[in-house]
Amino acid sequence: MELGSAEHKHKLINGILKVALKTASLGLILGVLLMIPSLLRDNTFANGLAYAGSAVVIGSLIWAGWIAFRKYQRIIKPFDETFN
């Protein structure tokens, strides 16, 4: 595999997507764990945890998208300018 080849670019993009997917999945797991008590009991504390879980899920999705975007801007854009 040569530097600047299509295969190299594909592997870089796969690495970026893998990091974003791991970040989003960790946030999803943590958020769902925080939402479970509201399924078992209906009280104020459980509802607060459910809201916190929702915020964690949404925040992690936004954070994963931001990480992927910034890595793309920092790695792939200069890569395209250099090798194309």
mmCIF file of the N, C-alpha and C atoms, coordinates in Angstrom:
data_MODEL
# 
_entry.id   MODEL 
# 
loop_
_atom_site.group_PDB 
_atom_site.id 
_atom_site.type_symbol 
_atom_site.label_atom_id 
_atom_site.label_alt_id 
_atom_site.label_comp_id 
_atom_site.label_asym_id 
_atom_site.label_entity_id 
_atom_site.label_seq_id 
_atom_site.pdbx_PDB_ins_code 
_atom_site.Cartn_x 
_atom_site.Cartn_y 
_atom_site.Cartn_z 
_atom_site.occupancy 
_atom_site.B_iso_or_equiv 
_atom_site.pdbx_formal_charge 
_atom_site.auth_seq_id 
_atom_site.auth_comp_id 
_atom_site.auth_asym_id 
_atom_site.auth_atom_id 
_atom_site.pdbx_PDB_model_num 
ATOM 1   N N  . MET A 1 1  ? 0.848   -1.161 0.000  1.00 0.00 ? 1  MET A N  1 
ATOM 2   C CA . MET A 1 1  ? 0.000   0.000  0.000  1.00 0.00 ? 1  MET A CA 1 
ATOM 3   C C  . MET A 1 1  ? 0.904   1.238  0.000  1.00 0.00 ? 1  MET A C  1 
ATOM 4   N N  . GLU A 1 2  ? 0.683   2.094  -0.949 1.00 0.00 ? 2  GLU A N  1 
ATOM 5   C CA . GLU A 1 2  ? 1.485   3.304  -1.071 1.00 0.00 ? 2  GLU A CA 1 
ATOM 6   C C  . GLU A 1 2  ? 0.794   4.468  -0.383 1.00 0.00 ? 2  GLU A C  1 
ATOM 7   N N  . LEU A 1 3  ? 1.600   5.371  0.093  1.00 0.00 ? 3  LEU A N  1 
ATOM 8   C CA . LEU A 1 3  ? 1.074   6.588  0.685  1.00 0.00 ? 3  LEU A CA 1 
ATOM 9   C C  . LEU A 1 3  ? 0.395   7.398  -0.408 1.00 0.00 ? 3  LEU A C  1 
ATOM 10  N N  . GLY A 1 4  ? -0.845  7.751  -0.195 1.00 0.00 ? 4  GLY A N  1 
ATOM 11  C CA . GLY A 1 4  ? -1.594  8.522  -1.176 1.00 0.00 ? 4  GLY A CA 1 
ATOM 12  C C  . GLY A 1 4  ? -2.489  7.684  -2.055 1.00 0.00 ? 4  GLY A C  1 
ATOM 13  N N  . SER A 1 5  ? -2.441  6.361  -1.913 1.00 0.00 ? 5  SER A N  1 
ATOM 14  C CA . SER A 1 5  ? -3.287  5.509  -2.742 1.00 0.00 ? 5  SER A CA 1 
ATOM 15  C C  . SER A 1 5  ? -4.722  5.515  -2.230 1.00 0.00 ? 5  SER A C  1 
ATOM 16  N N  . ALA A 1 6  ? -5.616  5.006  -3.043 1.00 0.00 ? 6  ALA A N  1 
ATOM 17  C CA . ALA A 1 6  ? -7.027  4.933  -2.656 1.00 0.00 ? 6  ALA A CA 1 
ATOM 18  C C  . ALA A 1 6  ? -7.212  4.016  -1.454 1.00 0.00 ? 6  ALA A C  1 
ATOM 19  N N  . GLU A 1 7  ? -6.434  2.958  -1.393 1.00 0.00 ? 7  GLU A N  1 
ATOM 20  C CA . GLU A 1 7  ? -6.516  2.024  -0.260 1.00 0.00 ? 7  GLU A CA 1 
ATOM 21  C C  . GLU A 1 7  ? -6.090  2.716  1.043  1.00 0.00 ? 7  GLU A C  1 
ATOM 22  N N  . HIS A 1 8  ? -5.052  3.532  0.968  1.00 0.00 ? 8  HIS A N  1 
ATOM 23  C CA . HIS A 1 8  ? -4.577  4.263  2.141  1.00 0.00 ? 8  HIS A CA 1 
ATOM 24  C C  . HIS A 1 8  ? -5.639  5.237  2.632  1.00 0.00 ? 8  HIS A C  1 
ATOM 25  N N  . LYS A 1 9  ? -6.244  5.965  1.711  1.00 0.00 ? 9  LYS A N  1 
ATOM 26  C CA . LYS A 1 9  ? -7.307  6.908  2.081  1.00 0.00 ? 9  LYS A CA 1 
ATOM 27  C C  . LYS A 1 9  ? -8.495  6.167  2.688  1.00 0.00 ? 9  LYS A C  1 
ATOM 28  N N  . HIS A 1 10 ? -8.827  5.020  2.113  1.00 0.00 ? 10 HIS A N  1 
ATOM 29  C CA . HIS A 1 10 ? -9.940  4.211  2.630  1.00 0.00 ? 10 HIS A CA 1 
ATOM 30  C C  . HIS A 1 10 ? -9.664  3.754  4.063  1.00 0.00 ? 10 HIS A C  1 
ATOM 31  N N  . LYS A 1 11 ? -8.437  3.339  4.336  1.00 0.00 ? 11 LYS A N  1 
ATOM 32  C CA . LYS A 1 11 ? -8.080  2.909  5.697  1.00 0.00 ? 11 LYS A CA 1 
ATOM 33  C C  . LYS A 1 11 ? -8.113  4.080  6.677  1.00 0.00 ? 11 LYS A C  1 
ATOM 34  N N  . LEU A 1 12 ? -7.692  5.261  6.245  1.00 0.00 ? 12 LEU A N  1 
ATOM 35  C CA . LEU A 1 12 ? -7.772  6.440  7.105  1.00 0.00 ? 12 LEU A CA 1 
ATOM 36  C C  . LEU A 1 12 ? -9.221  6.774  7.455  1.00 0.00 ? 12 LEU A C  1 
ATOM 37  N N  . ILE A 1 13 ? -10.082 6.735  6.468  1.00 0.00 ? 13 ILE A N  1 
ATOM 38  C CA . ILE A 1 13 ? -11.497 7.028  6.711  1.00 0.00 ? 13 ILE A CA 1 
ATOM 39  C C  . ILE A 1 13 ? -12.118 5.972  7.600  1.00 0.00 ? 13 ILE A C  1 
ATOM 40  N N  . ASN A 1 14 ? -11.769 4.707  7.391  1.00 0.00 ? 14 ASN A N  1 
ATOM 41  C CA . ASN A 1 14 ? -12.283 3.643  8.262  1.00 0.00 ? 14 ASN A CA 1 
ATOM 42  C C  . ASN A 1 14 ? -11.835 3.840  9.699  1.00 0.00 ? 14 ASN A C  1 
ATOM 43  N N  . GLY A 1 15 ? -10.604 4.272  9.907  1.00 0.00 ? 15 GLY A N  1 
ATOM 44  C CA . GLY A 1 15 ? -10.115 4.543  11.260 1.00 0.00 ? 15 GLY A CA 1 
ATOM 45  C C  . GLY A 1 15 ? -10.888 5.672  11.919 1.00 0.00 ? 15 GLY A C  1 
ATOM 46  N N  . ILE A 1 16 ? -11.167 6.723  11.173 1.00 0.00 ? 16 ILE A N  1 
ATOM 47  C CA . ILE A 1 16 ? -11.941 7.848  11.707 1.00 0.00 ? 16 ILE A CA 1 
ATOM 48  C C  . ILE A 1 16 ? -13.348 7.392  12.079 1.00 0.00 ? 16 ILE A C  1 
ATOM 49  N N  . LEU A 1 17 ? -13.982 6.629  11.211 1.00 0.00 ? 17 LEU A N  1 
ATOM 50  C CA . LEU A 1 17 ? -15.337 6.147  11.489 1.00 0.00 ? 17 LEU A CA 1 
ATOM 51  C C  . LEU A 1 17 ? -15.367 5.183  12.672 1.00 0.00 ? 17 LEU A C  1 
ATOM 52  N N  . LYS A 1 18 ? -14.319 4.382  12.821 1.00 0.00 ? 18 LYS A N  1 
ATOM 53  C CA . LYS A 1 18 ? -14.255 3.438  13.933 1.00 0.00 ? 18 LYS A CA 1 
ATOM 54  C C  . LYS A 1 18 ? -14.194 4.171  15.273 1.00 0.00 ? 18 LYS A C  1 
ATOM 55  N N  . VAL A 1 19 ? -13.400 5.241  15.339 1.00 0.00 ? 19 VAL A N  1 
ATOM 56  C CA . VAL A 1 19 ? -13.305 6.034  16.562 1.00 0.00 ? 19 VAL A CA 1 
ATOM 57  C C  . VAL A 1 19 ? -14.646 6.689  16.880 1.00 0.00 ? 19 VAL A C  1 
ATOM 58  N N  . ALA A 1 20 ? -15.299 7.237  15.868 1.00 0.00 ? 20 ALA A N  1 
ATOM 59  C CA . ALA A 1 20 ? -16.601 7.881  16.076 1.00 0.00 ? 20 ALA A CA 1 
ATOM 60  C C  . ALA A 1 20 ? -17.651 6.857  16.514 1.00 0.00 ? 20 ALA A C  1 
ATOM 61  N N  . LEU A 1 21 ? -17.625 5.676  15.933 1.00 0.00 ? 21 LEU A N  1 
ATOM 62  C CA . LEU A 1 21 ? -18.594 4.636  16.294 1.00 0.00 ? 21 LEU A CA 1 
ATOM 63  C C  . LEU A 1 21 ? -18.382 4.157  17.722 1.00 0.00 ? 21 LEU A C  1 
ATOM 64  N N  . LYS A 1 22 ? -17.134 4.000  18.143 1.00 0.00 ? 22 LYS A N  1 
ATOM 65  C CA . LYS A 1 22 ? -16.856 3.587  19.518 1.00 0.00 ? 22 LYS A CA 1 
ATOM 66  C C  . LYS A 1 22 ? -17.328 4.641  20.508 1.00 0.00 ? 22 LYS A C  1 
ATOM 67  N N  . THR A 1 23 ? -17.086 5.902  20.203 1.00 0.00 ? 23 THR A N  1 
ATOM 68  C CA . THR A 1 23 ? -17.518 6.984  21.086 1.00 0.00 ? 23 THR A CA 1 
ATOM 69  C C  . THR A 1 23 ? -19.030 7.016  21.207 1.00 0.00 ? 23 THR A C  1 
ATOM 70  N N  . ALA A 1 24 ? -19.716 6.902  20.076 1.00 0.00 ? 24 ALA A N  1 
ATOM 71  C CA . ALA A 1 24 ? -21.178 6.934  20.093 1.00 0.00 ? 24 ALA A CA 1 
ATOM 72  C C  . ALA A 1 24 ? -21.746 5.718  20.820 1.00 0.00 ? 24 ALA A C  1 
ATOM 73  N N  . SER A 1 25 ? -21.156 4.554  20.624 1.00 0.00 ? 25 SER A N  1 
ATOM 74  C CA . SER A 1 25 ? -21.696 3.350  21.267 1.00 0.00 ? 25 SER A CA 1 
ATOM 75  C C  . SER A 1 25 ? -21.476 3.374  22.776 1.00 0.00 ? 25 SER A C  1 
ATOM 76  N N  . LEU A 1 26 ? -20.341 3.897  23.236 1.00 0.00 ? 26 LEU A N  1 
ATOM 77  C CA . LEU A 1 26 ? -20.124 4.012  24.677 1.00 0.00 ? 26 LEU A CA 1 
ATOM 78  C C  . LEU A 1 26 ? -21.138 4.963  25.313 1.00 0.00 ? 26 LEU A C  1 
ATOM 79  N N  . GLY A 1 27 ? -21.410 6.064  24.654 1.00 0.00 ? 27 GLY A N  1 
ATOM 80  C CA . GLY A 1 27 ? -22.422 6.998  25.148 1.00 0.00 ? 27 GLY A CA 1 
ATOM 81  C C  . GLY A 1 27 ? -23.806 6.383  25.140 1.00 0.00 ? 27 GLY A C  1 
ATOM 82  N N  . LEU A 1 28 ? -24.101 5.594  24.117 1.00 0.00 ? 28 LEU A N  1 
ATOM 83  C CA . LEU A 1 28 ? -25.403 4.934  24.035 1.00 0.00 ? 28 LEU A CA 1 
ATOM 84  C C  . LEU A 1 28 ? -25.572 3.923  25.162 1.00 0.00 ? 28 LEU A C  1 
ATOM 85  N N  . ILE A 1 29 ? -24.539 3.146  25.435 1.00 0.00 ? 29 ILE A N  1 
ATOM 86  C CA . ILE A 1 29 ? -24.611 2.153  26.511 1.00 0.00 ? 29 ILE A CA 1 
ATOM 87  C C  . ILE A 1 29 ? -24.806 2.835  27.859 1.00 0.00 ? 29 ILE A C  1 
ATOM 88  N N  . LEU A 1 30 ? -24.012 3.875  28.129 1.00 0.00 ? 30 LEU A N  1 
ATOM 89  C CA . LEU A 1 30 ? -24.137 4.588  29.391 1.00 0.00 ? 30 LEU A CA 1 
ATOM 90  C C  . LEU A 1 30 ? -25.507 5.254  29.519 1.00 0.00 ? 30 LEU A C  1 
ATOM 91  N N  . GLY A 1 31 ? -25.981 5.853  28.431 1.00 0.00 ? 31 GLY A N  1 
ATOM 92  C CA . GLY A 1 31 ? -27.289 6.502  28.460 1.00 0.00 ? 31 GLY A CA 1 
ATOM 93  C C  . GLY A 1 31 ? -28.427 5.522  28.716 1.00 0.00 ? 31 GLY A C  1 
ATOM 94  N N  . VAL A 1 32 ? -28.366 4.368  28.096 1.00 0.00 ? 32 VAL A N  1 
ATOM 95  C CA . VAL A 1 32 ? -29.407 3.354  28.306 1.00 0.00 ? 32 VAL A CA 1 
ATOM 96  C C  . VAL A 1 32 ? -29.368 2.833  29.739 1.00 0.00 ? 32 VAL A C  1 
ATOM 97  N N  . LEU A 1 33 ? -28.172 2.653  30.275 1.00 0.00 ? 33 LEU A N  1 
ATOM 98  C CA . LEU A 1 33 ? -28.071 2.220  31.672 1.00 0.00 ? 33 LEU A CA 1 
ATOM 99  C C  . LEU A 1 33 ? -28.698 3.244  32.620 1.00 0.00 ? 33 LEU A C  1 
ATOM 100 N N  . LEU A 1 34 ? -28.539 4.517  32.314 1.00 0.00 ? 34 LEU A N  1 
ATOM 101 C CA . LEU A 1 34 ? -29.162 5.540  33.146 1.00 0.00 ? 34 LEU A CA 1 
ATOM 102 C C  . LEU A 1 34 ? -30.683 5.581  32.979 1.00 0.00 ? 34 LEU A C  1 
ATOM 103 N N  . MET A 1 35 ? -31.192 5.123  31.843 1.00 0.00 ? 35 MET A N  1 
ATOM 104 C CA . MET A 1 35 ? -32.639 5.139  31.597 1.00 0.00 ? 35 MET A CA 1 
ATOM 105 C C  . MET A 1 35 ? -33.370 3.947  32.202 1.00 0.00 ? 35 MET A C  1 
ATOM 106 N N  . ILE A 1 36 ? -32.672 2.882  32.518 1.00 0.00 ? 36 ILE A N  1 
ATOM 107 C CA . ILE A 1 36 ? -33.317 1.659  33.009 1.00 0.00 ? 36 ILE A CA 1 
ATOM 108 C C  . ILE A 1 36 ? -34.140 1.873  34.284 1.00 0.00 ? 36 ILE A C  1 
ATOM 109 N N  . PRO A 1 37 ? -33.671 2.630  35.283 1.00 0.00 ? 37 PRO A N  1 
ATOM 110 C CA . PRO A 1 37 ? -34.491 2.793  36.491 1.00 0.00 ? 37 PRO A CA 1 
ATOM 111 C C  . PRO A 1 37 ? -35.874 3.415  36.223 1.00 0.00 ? 37 PRO A C  1 
ATOM 112 N N  . SER A 1 38 ? -35.983 4.247  35.221 1.00 0.00 ? 38 SER A N  1 
ATOM 113 C CA . SER A 1 38 ? -37.295 4.839  34.942 1.00 0.00 ? 38 SER A CA 1 
ATOM 114 C C  . SER A 1 38 ? -38.263 3.817  34.348 1.00 0.00 ? 38 SER A C  1 
ATOM 115 N N  . LEU A 1 39 ? -37.736 2.730  33.800 1.00 0.00 ? 39 LEU A N  1 
ATOM 116 C CA . LEU A 1 39 ? -38.608 1.663  33.315 1.00 0.00 ? 39 LEU A CA 1 
ATOM 117 C C  . LEU A 1 39 ? -39.133 0.801  34.465 1.00 0.00 ? 39 LEU A C  1 
ATOM 118 N N  . LEU A 1 40 ? -38.338 0.707  35.530 1.00 0.00 ? 40 LEU A N  1 
ATOM 119 C CA . LEU A 1 40 ? -38.712 -0.129 36.663 1.00 0.00 ? 40 LEU A CA 1 
ATOM 120 C C  . LEU A 1 40 ? -39.585 0.610  37.676 1.00 0.00 ? 40 LEU A C  1 
ATOM 121 N N  . ARG A 1 41 ? -39.302 1.883  37.906 1.00 0.00 ? 41 ARG A N  1 
ATOM 122 C CA . ARG A 1 41 ? -40.040 2.687  38.882 1.00 0.00 ? 41 ARG A CA 1 
ATOM 123 C C  . ARG A 1 41 ? -40.397 4.013  38.264 1.00 0.00 ? 41 ARG A C  1 
ATOM 124 N N  . ASP A 1 42 ? -41.514 4.544  38.693 1.00 0.00 ? 42 ASP A N  1 
ATOM 125 C CA . ASP A 1 42 ? -41.924 5.866  38.209 1.00 0.00 ? 42 ASP A CA 1 
ATOM 126 C C  . ASP A 1 42 ? -41.868 6.842  39.375 1.00 0.00 ? 42 ASP A C  1 
ATOM 127 N N  . ASN A 1 43 ? -40.690 7.423  39.560 1.00 0.00 ? 43 ASN A N  1 
ATOM 128 C CA . ASN A 1 43 ? -40.550 8.459  40.575 1.00 0.00 ? 43 ASN A CA 1 
ATOM 129 C C  . ASN A 1 43 ? -39.658 9.564  40.026 1.00 0.00 ? 43 ASN A C  1 
ATOM 130 N N  . THR A 1 44 ? -39.495 10.610 40.786 1.00 0.00 ? 44 THR A N  1 
ATOM 131 C CA . THR A 1 44 ? -38.768 11.782 40.313 1.00 0.00 ? 44 THR A CA 1 
ATOM 132 C C  . THR A 1 44 ? -37.294 11.481 40.058 1.00 0.00 ? 44 THR A C  1 
ATOM 133 N N  . PHE A 1 45 ? -36.675 10.729 40.941 1.00 0.00 ? 45 PHE A N  1 
ATOM 134 C CA . PHE A 1 45 ? -35.258 10.407 40.768 1.00 0.00 ? 45 PHE A CA 1 
ATOM 135 C C  . PHE A 1 45 ? -35.035 9.583  39.496 1.00 0.00 ? 45 PHE A C  1 
ATOM 136 N N  . ALA A 1 46 ? -35.868 8.581  39.275 1.00 0.00 ? 46 ALA A N  1 
ATOM 137 C CA . ALA A 1 46 ? -35.735 7.744  38.083 1.00 0.00 ? 46 ALA A CA 1 
ATOM 138 C C  . ALA A 1 46 ? -35.981 8.560  36.820 1.00 0.00 ? 46 ALA A C  1 
ATOM 139 N N  . ASN A 1 47 ? -36.937 9.474  36.882 1.00 0.00 ? 47 ASN A N  1 
ATOM 140 C CA . ASN A 1 47 ? -37.182 10.333 35.721 1.00 0.00 ? 47 ASN A CA 1 
ATOM 141 C C  . ASN A 1 47 ? -35.999 11.263 35.468 1.00 0.00 ? 47 ASN A C  1 
ATOM 142 N N  . GLY A 1 48 ? -35.376 11.757 36.530 1.00 0.00 ? 48 GLY A N  1 
ATOM 143 C CA . GLY A 1 48 ? -34.178 12.579 36.380 1.00 0.00 ? 48 GLY A CA 1 
ATOM 144 C C  . GLY A 1 48 ? -33.033 11.807 35.747 1.00 0.00 ? 48 GLY A C  1 
ATOM 145 N N  . LEU A 1 49 ? -32.871 10.551 36.166 1.00 0.00 ? 49 LEU A N  1 
ATOM 146 C CA . LEU A 1 49 ? -31.850 9.705  35.547 1.00 0.00 ? 49 LEU A CA 1 
ATOM 147 C C  . LEU A 1 49 ? -32.153 9.455  34.068 1.00 0.00 ? 49 LEU A C  1 
ATOM 148 N N  . ALA A 1 50 ? -33.445 9.324  33.742 1.00 0.00 ? 50 ALA A N  1 
ATOM 149 C CA . ALA A 1 50 ? -33.819 9.114  32.345 1.00 0.00 ? 50 ALA A CA 1 
ATOM 150 C C  . ALA A 1 50 ? -33.472 10.349 31.509 1.00 0.00 ? 50 ALA A C  1 
ATOM 151 N N  . TYR A 1 51 ? -33.732 11.533 32.052 1.00 0.00 ? 51 TYR A N  1 
ATOM 152 C CA . TYR A 1 51 ? -33.357 12.756 31.344 1.00 0.00 ? 51 TYR A CA 1 
ATOM 153 C C  . TYR A 1 51 ? -31.836 12.853 31.194 1.00 0.00 ? 51 TYR A C  1 
ATOM 154 N N  . ALA A 1 52 ? -31.121 12.488 32.252 1.00 0.00 ? 52 ALA A N  1 
ATOM 155 C CA . ALA A 1 52 ? -29.656 12.499 32.182 1.00 0.00 ? 52 ALA A CA 1 
ATOM 156 C C  . ALA A 1 52 ? -29.161 11.489 31.142 1.00 0.00 ? 52 ALA A C  1 
ATOM 157 N N  . GLY A 1 53 ? -29.796 10.329 31.084 1.00 0.00 ? 53 GLY A N  1 
ATOM 158 C CA . GLY A 1 53 ? -29.433 9.325  30.084 1.00 0.00 ? 53 GLY A CA 1 
ATOM 159 C C  . GLY A 1 53 ? -29.686 9.813  28.674 1.00 0.00 ? 53 GLY A C  1 
ATOM 160 N N  . SER A 1 54 ? -30.804 10.495 28.482 1.00 0.00 ? 54 SER A N  1 
ATOM 161 C CA . SER A 1 54 ? -31.097 11.068 27.163 1.00 0.00 ? 54 SER A CA 1 
ATOM 162 C C  . SER A 1 54 ? -30.052 12.110 26.782 1.00 0.00 ? 54 SER A C  1 
ATOM 163 N N  . ALA A 1 55 ? -29.671 12.931 27.754 1.00 0.00 ? 55 ALA A N  1 
ATOM 164 C CA . ALA A 1 55 ? -28.650 13.949 27.490 1.00 0.00 ? 55 ALA A CA 1 
ATOM 165 C C  . ALA A 1 55 ? -27.310 13.303 27.156 1.00 0.00 ? 55 ALA A C  1 
ATOM 166 N N  . VAL A 1 56 ? -26.977 12.209 27.828 1.00 0.00 ? 56 VAL A N  1 
ATOM 167 C CA . VAL A 1 56 ? -25.720 11.514 27.549 1.00 0.00 ? 56 VAL A CA 1 
ATOM 168 C C  . VAL A 1 56 ? -25.732 10.925 26.141 1.00 0.00 ? 56 VAL A C  1 
ATOM 169 N N  . VAL A 1 57 ? -26.847 10.327 25.750 1.00 0.00 ? 57 VAL A N  1 
ATOM 170 C CA . VAL A 1 57 ? -26.943 9.734  24.417 1.00 0.00 ? 57 VAL A CA 1 
ATOM 171 C C  . VAL A 1 57 ? -26.821 10.814 23.345 1.00 0.00 ? 57 VAL A C  1 
ATOM 172 N N  . ILE A 1 58 ? -27.587 11.875 23.487 1.00 0.00 ? 58 ILE A N  1 
ATOM 173 C CA . ILE A 1 58 ? -27.546 12.952 22.497 1.00 0.00 ? 58 ILE A CA 1 
ATOM 174 C C  . ILE A 1 58 ? -26.170 13.622 22.486 1.00 0.00 ? 58 ILE A C  1 
ATOM 175 N N  . GLY A 1 59 ? -25.624 13.868 23.666 1.00 0.00 ? 59 GLY A N  1 
ATOM 176 C CA . GLY A 1 59 ? -24.299 14.481 23.749 1.00 0.00 ? 59 GLY A CA 1 
ATOM 177 C C  . GLY A 1 59 ? -23.216 13.629 23.129 1.00 0.00 ? 59 GLY A C  1 
ATOM 178 N N  . SER A 1 60 ? -23.277 12.331 23.354 1.00 0.00 ? 60 SER A N  1 
ATOM 179 C CA . SER A 1 60 ? -22.243 11.458 22.788 1.00 0.00 ? 60 SER A CA 1 
ATOM 180 C C  . SER A 1 60 ? -22.360 11.371 21.263 1.00 0.00 ? 60 SER A C  1 
ATOM 181 N N  . LEU A 1 61 ? -23.583 11.408 20.747 1.00 0.00 ? 61 LEU A N  1 
ATOM 182 C CA . LEU A 1 61 ? -23.751 11.407 19.288 1.00 0.00 ? 61 LEU A CA 1 
ATOM 183 C C  . LEU A 1 61 ? -23.199 12.685 18.676 1.00 0.00 ? 61 LEU A C  1 
ATOM 184 N N  . ILE A 1 62 ? -23.472 13.817 19.325 1.00 0.00 ? 62 ILE A N  1 
ATOM 185 C CA . ILE A 1 62 ? -22.939 15.087 18.843 1.00 0.00 ? 62 ILE A CA 1 
ATOM 186 C C  . ILE A 1 62 ? -21.413 15.096 18.945 1.00 0.00 ? 62 ILE A C  1 
ATOM 187 N N  . TRP A 1 63 ? -20.885 14.602 20.069 1.00 0.00 ? 63 TRP A N  1 
ATOM 188 C CA . TRP A 1 63 ? -19.443 14.565 20.278 1.00 0.00 ? 63 TRP A CA 1 
ATOM 189 C C  . TRP A 1 63 ? -18.761 13.651 19.255 1.00 0.00 ? 63 TRP A C  1 
ATOM 190 N N  . ALA A 1 64 ? -19.356 12.496 18.975 1.00 0.00 ? 64 ALA A N  1 
ATOM 191 C CA . ALA A 1 64 ? -18.776 11.571 17.998 1.00 0.00 ? 64 ALA A CA 1 
ATOM 192 C C  . ALA A 1 64 ? -18.777 12.196 16.602 1.00 0.00 ? 64 ALA A C  1 
ATOM 193 N N  . GLY A 1 65 ? -19.854 12.878 16.262 1.00 0.00 ? 65 GLY A N  1 
ATOM 194 C CA . GLY A 1 65 ? -19.894 13.566 14.971 1.00 0.00 ? 65 GLY A CA 1 
ATOM 195 C C  . GLY A 1 65 ? -18.863 14.667 14.883 1.00 0.00 ? 65 GLY A C  1 
ATOM 196 N N  . TRP A 1 66 ? -18.676 15.404 15.976 1.00 0.00 ? 66 TRP A N  1 
ATOM 197 C CA . TRP A 1 66 ? -17.695 16.479 16.005 1.00 0.00 ? 66 TRP A CA 1 
ATOM 198 C C  . TRP A 1 66 ? -16.276 15.925 15.878 1.00 0.00 ? 66 TRP A C  1 
ATOM 199 N N  . ILE A 1 67 ? -16.006 14.832 16.579 1.00 0.00 ? 67 ILE A N  1 
ATOM 200 C CA . ILE A 1 67 ? -14.682 14.204 16.484 1.00 0.00 ? 67 ILE A CA 1 
ATOM 201 C C  . ILE A 1 67 ? -14.411 13.755 15.053 1.00 0.00 ? 67 ILE A C  1 
ATOM 202 N N  . ALA A 1 68 ? -15.382 13.100 14.437 1.00 0.00 ? 68 ALA A N  1 
ATOM 203 C CA . ALA A 1 68 ? -15.201 12.613 13.068 1.00 0.00 ? 68 ALA A CA 1 
ATOM 204 C C  . ALA A 1 68 ? -14.989 13.782 12.109 1.00 0.00 ? 68 ALA A C  1 
ATOM 205 N N  . PHE A 1 69 ? -15.748 14.849 12.284 1.00 0.00 ? 69 PHE A N  1 
ATOM 206 C CA . PHE A 1 69 ? -15.617 16.011 11.410 1.00 0.00 ? 69 PHE A CA 1 
ATOM 207 C C  . PHE A 1 69 ? -14.246 16.654 11.551 1.00 0.00 ? 69 PHE A C  1 
ATOM 208 N N  . ARG A 1 70 ? -13.792 16.838 12.795 1.00 0.00 ? 70 ARG A N  1 
ATOM 209 C CA . ARG A 1 70 ? -12.493 17.473 13.030 1.00 0.00 ? 70 ARG A CA 1 
ATOM 210 C C  . ARG A 1 70 ? -11.345 16.601 12.513 1.00 0.00 ? 70 ARG A C  1 
ATOM 211 N N  . LYS A 1 71 ? -11.435 15.295 12.711 1.00 0.00 ? 71 LYS A N  1 
ATOM 212 C CA . LYS A 1 71 ? -10.381 14.410 12.202 1.00 0.00 ? 71 LYS A CA 1 
ATOM 213 C C  . LYS A 1 71 ? -10.374 14.418 10.673 1.00 0.00 ? 71 LYS A C  1 
ATOM 214 N N  . TYR A 1 72 ? -11.551 14.470 10.070 1.00 0.00 ? 72 TYR A N  1 
ATOM 215 C CA . TYR A 1 72 ? -11.623 14.541 8.615  1.00 0.00 ? 72 TYR A CA 1 
ATOM 216 C C  . TYR A 1 72 ? -10.970 15.831 8.120  1.00 0.00 ? 72 TYR A C  1 
ATOM 217 N N  . GLN A 1 73 ? -11.299 16.950 8.766  1.00 0.00 ? 73 GLN A N  1 
ATOM 218 C CA . GLN A 1 73 ? -10.730 18.238 8.370  1.00 0.00 ? 73 GLN A CA 1 
ATOM 219 C C  . GLN A 1 73 ? -9.208  18.259 8.551  1.00 0.00 ? 73 GLN A C  1 
ATOM 220 N N  . ARG A 1 74 ? -8.723  17.635 9.613  1.00 0.00 ? 74 ARG A N  1 
ATOM 221 C CA . ARG A 1 74 ? -7.299  17.683 9.929  1.00 0.00 ? 74 ARG A CA 1 
ATOM 222 C C  . ARG A 1 74 ? -6.481  16.661 9.144  1.00 0.00 ? 74 ARG A C  1 
ATOM 223 N N  . ILE A 1 75 ? -7.061  15.505 8.821  1.00 0.00 ? 75 ILE A N  1 
ATOM 224 C CA . ILE A 1 75 ? -6.285  14.435 8.190  1.00 0.00 ? 75 ILE A CA 1 
ATOM 225 C C  . ILE A 1 75 ? -6.597  14.289 6.704  1.00 0.00 ? 75 ILE A C  1 
ATOM 226 N N  . ILE A 1 76 ? -7.852  14.169 6.342  1.00 0.00 ? 76 ILE A N  1 
ATOM 227 C CA . ILE A 1 76 ? -8.221  13.839 4.966  1.00 0.00 ? 76 ILE A CA 1 
ATOM 228 C C  . ILE A 1 76 ? -8.108  15.044 4.035  1.00 0.00 ? 76 ILE A C  1 
ATOM 229 N N  . LYS A 1 77 ? -8.510  16.239 4.483  1.00 0.00 ? 77 LYS A N  1 
ATOM 230 C CA . LYS A 1 77 ? -8.417  17.416 3.615  1.00 0.00 ? 77 LYS A CA 1 
ATOM 231 C C  . LYS A 1 77 ? -6.980  17.684 3.176  1.00 0.00 ? 77 LYS A C  1 
ATOM 232 N N  . PRO A 1 78 ? -6.006  17.776 4.093  1.00 0.00 ? 78 PRO A N  1 
ATOM 233 C CA . PRO A 1 78 ? -4.628  17.975 3.628  1.00 0.00 ? 78 PRO A CA 1 
ATOM 234 C C  . PRO A 1 78 ? -4.105  16.788 2.808  1.00 0.00 ? 78 PRO A C  1 
ATOM 235 N N  . PHE A 1 79 ? -4.580  15.609 3.129  1.00 0.00 ? 79 PHE A N  1 
ATOM 236 C CA . PHE A 1 79 ? -4.204  14.406 2.374  1.00 0.00 ? 79 PHE A CA 1 
ATOM 237 C C  . PHE A 1 79 ? -4.628  14.553 0.929  1.00 0.00 ? 79 PHE A C  1 
ATOM 238 N N  . ASP A 1 80 ? -5.864  14.995 0.693  1.00 0.00 ? 80 ASP A N  1 
ATOM 239 C CA . ASP A 1 80 ? -6.356  15.176 -0.673 1.00 0.00 ? 80 ASP A CA 1 
ATOM 240 C C  . ASP A 1 80 ? -5.578  16.273 -1.398 1.00 0.00 ? 80 ASP A C  1 
ATOM 241 N N  . GLU A 1 81 ? -5.269  17.361 -0.706 1.00 0.00 ? 81 GLU A N  1 
ATOM 242 C CA . GLU A 1 81 ? -4.538  18.447 -1.329 1.00 0.00 ? 81 GLU A CA 1 
ATOM 243 C C  . GLU A 1 81 ? -3.104  18.049 -1.679 1.00 0.00 ? 81 GLU A C  1 
ATOM 244 N N  . THR A 1 82 ? -2.497  17.205 -0.858 1.00 0.00 ? 82 THR A N  1 
ATOM 245 C CA . THR A 1 82 ? -1.115  16.799 -1.074 1.00 0.00 ? 82 THR A CA 1 
ATOM 246 C C  . THR A 1 82 ? -0.985  15.783 -2.206 1.00 0.00 ? 82 THR A C  1 
ATOM 247 N N  . PHE A 1 83 ? -1.871  14.804 -2.240 1.00 0.00 ? 83 PHE A N  1 
ATOM 248 C CA . PHE A 1 83 ? -1.721  13.688 -3.160 1.00 0.00 ? 83 PHE A CA 1 
ATOM 249 C C  . PHE A 1 83 ? -2.615  13.763 -4.392 1.00 0.00 ? 83 PHE A C  1 
ATOM 250 N N  . ASN A 1 84 ? -3.387  14.801 -4.558 1.00 0.00 ? 84 ASN A N  1 
ATOM 251 C CA . ASN A 1 84 ? -4.241  14.921 -5.760 1.00 0.00 ? 84 ASN A CA 1 
ATOM 252 C C  . ASN A 1 84 ? -3.891  16.145 -6.545 1.00 0.00 ? 84 ASN A C  1 
# 
